[in-house]
């Protein structure tokens, strides 16, 4: 017989999920089943919380206390940039290897850097902005119509505003 669960104990479960989709209950069951939660209901809660991130893979943080799950979306830098590109949702099963060839503004980069600030290891806000620009390099999008590597050089030269928000 499993041990009794302390009602005041807080458990945190972190998992990846595609925004706006109900994850397979079979993948949720081994993680949250032993904690006394219904995987199907939790999957629907995750779907509701990730509605804004339709079609984008995001990290979801489940805070579980007293057999109640609180869902929090923890977006990565790439998820933030893809969301800022405002691309239409795609069918993951049919469309593969998508090239994100859009263009984002410097203000959008700053907004993404603000959101990522608490999870970044950068000492300064300029470092945060560089992380976001580096992610834009790997995604393949442009910033202000220029290649992200040129933007990195502009940050180093002090041509762009990277002051604390």
C-alpha positions as CSV (number, residue, x, y, z in Angstrom):
1,X,0.0,0.0,0.0
2,X,1.5,3.4,-0.9
3,X,2.3,5.8,1.8
4,X,-0.2,8.5,2.8
5,X,0.3,11.9,1.0
6,X,0.9,14.9,3.3
7,X,-1.8,17.5,2.3
8,X,0.6,20.4,3.0
9,X,3.5,19.0,0.9
10,X,4.1,20.9,-2.4
11,X,5.3,18.8,-5.3
12,X,6.5,20.4,-8.6
13,X,6.4,18.5,-11.9
14,X,7.9,20.1,-15.0
15,X,7.1,18.8,-18.4
16,X,7.0,19.8,-22.1
17,X,3.7,20.3,-23.9
18,X,2.4,21.5,-27.2
19,X,0.3,24.6,-26.6
20,X,-3.4,24.2,-27.0
21,X,-3.3,20.4,-27.3
22,X,-4.3,17.8,-24.8
23,X,-1.1,15.8,-24.1
24,X,-1.4,12.0,-24.1
25,X,-2.8,10.8,-20.8
26,X,-0.5,7.9,-21.0
27,X,2.6,10.1,-20.8
28,X,1.1,12.1,-17.9
29,X,0.0,9.1,-15.9
30,X,3.4,7.9,-14.6
31,X,4.4,11.4,-13.6
32,X,1.3,12.5,-11.8
33,X,-0.7,9.3,-11.1
34,X,1.3,8.5,-8.0
35,X,0.5,11.9,-6.6
36,X,-3.2,11.2,-6.7
37,X,-4.1,13.2,-9.8
38,X,-6.3,12.3,-12.7
39,X,-4.1,12.5,-15.8
40,X,-7.1,13.2,-18.2
41,X,-8.3,16.2,-16.1
42,X,-4.8,17.5,-15.7
43,X,-4.3,17.2,-19.4
44,X,-7.4,19.4,-20.0
45,X,-6.1,21.9,-17.4
46,X,-2.8,22.1,-19.3
47,X,-4.6,22.6,-22.6
48,X,-6.6,25.5,-21.1
49,X,-3.5,27.1,-19.7
50,X,-1.5,26.8,-23.0
51,X,-4.3,28.1,-25.3
52,X,-2.2,31.3,-26.0
53,X,0.7,29.2,-27.2
54,X,-1.2,27.2,-29.8
55,X,1.2,24.9,-31.8
56,X,4.4,25.9,-29.9
57,X,6.2,23.6,-27.6
58,X,6.3,25.2,-24.1
59,X,7.5,24.0,-20.7
60,X,4.6,23.6,-18.2
61,X,5.2,23.7,-14.4
62,X,2.6,21.8,-12.3
63,X,2.5,22.8,-8.7
64,X,0.7,20.1,-6.8
65,X,-0.7,20.5,-3.3
66,X,-3.4,18.6,-1.6
67,X,-4.2,16.7,-4.9
68,X,-4.8,20.0,-6.7
69,X,-2.7,20.9,-9.7
70,X,-1.9,24.5,-10.5
71,X,-0.7,24.9,-14.1
72,X,1.9,27.6,-15.0
73,X,3.4,28.1,-18.5
74,X,7.2,28.7,-18.4
75,X,8.1,29.7,-22.0
76,X,11.6,29.3,-23.4
77,X,13.3,32.0,-25.4
78,X,12.6,30.2,-28.7
79,X,8.9,29.9,-27.8
80,X,8.7,33.6,-27.0
81,X,10.4,34.6,-30.3
82,X,8.1,32.2,-32.3
83,X,5.1,33.8,-30.6
84,X,6.4,37.3,-31.4
85,X,6.6,36.3,-35.1
86,X,2.8,35.7,-35.0
87,X,3.0,32.8,-37.4
88,X,-0.3,30.9,-38.0
89,X,-0.6,27.6,-36.1
90,X,0.6,24.6,-38.1
91,X,-0.3,21.0,-38.1
92,X,2.7,19.3,-36.5
93,X,1.9,16.0,-38.1
94,X,2.0,17.3,-41.7
95,X,4.4,20.3,-41.7
96,X,8.0,19.5,-40.6
97,X,11.2,21.5,-40.4
98,X,9.6,24.9,-40.5
99,X,11.8,27.9,-41.4
100,X,10.9,30.9,-39.2
101,X,11.8,33.5,-41.7
102,X,9.9,36.4,-40.2
103,X,11.1,39.7,-38.9
104,X,10.7,41.1,-35.3
105,X,11.4,44.5,-33.9
106,X,14.0,45.5,-31.3
107,X,11.1,46.3,-28.8
108,X,9.9,42.7,-29.2
109,X,13.4,41.4,-28.4
110,X,13.5,43.7,-25.3
111,X,10.0,42.3,-24.2
112,X,11.2,38.7,-24.6
113,X,14.4,39.6,-22.6
114,X,12.3,41.1,-19.8
115,X,10.2,37.9,-19.5
116,X,13.4,35.7,-19.5
117,X,15.2,38.0,-17.0
118,X,14.6,35.9,-13.9
119,X,15.6,32.6,-15.6
120,X,18.7,33.9,-17.2
121,X,22.3,33.7,-15.9
122,X,23.3,37.0,-17.6
123,X,24.6,39.7,-15.2
124,X,23.2,42.6,-17.2
125,X,20.1,43.3,-19.3
126,X,22.4,43.6,-22.3
127,X,23.4,39.9,-21.7
128,X,19.7,39.0,-21.7
129,X,19.1,40.8,-25.0
130,X,22.1,39.0,-26.5
131,X,20.7,35.6,-25.4
132,X,17.4,36.4,-27.2
133,X,19.3,37.6,-30.3
134,X,21.3,34.4,-30.2
135,X,18.2,32.4,-30.1
136,X,16.9,34.3,-33.1
137,X,20.0,33.2,-35.0
138,X,19.2,29.6,-34.3
139,X,15.5,30.1,-35.2
140,X,16.4,31.8,-38.5
141,X,14.4,35.0,-38.2
142,X,15.6,38.6,-38.6
143,X,15.5,41.6,-36.3
144,X,14.7,45.0,-37.7
145,X,15.3,43.5,-41.2
146,X,19.0,42.7,-40.3
147,X,20.7,39.4,-39.5
148,X,20.9,38.7,-35.8
149,X,24.7,38.5,-35.8
150,X,24.8,42.1,-37.1
151,X,22.5,43.1,-34.2
152,X,25.0,41.4,-31.8
153,X,27.8,43.6,-33.1
154,X,25.5,46.7,-32.8
155,X,24.9,45.8,-29.1
156,X,28.6,45.5,-28.5
157,X,29.2,48.8,-30.2
158,X,26.5,50.5,-28.1
159,X,24.3,51.5,-31.0
160,X,21.1,49.9,-29.5
161,X,19.3,50.7,-26.3
162,X,20.0,47.9,-23.8
163,X,19.3,49.8,-20.6
164,X,17.4,48.2,-17.8
165,X,13.6,48.4,-18.4
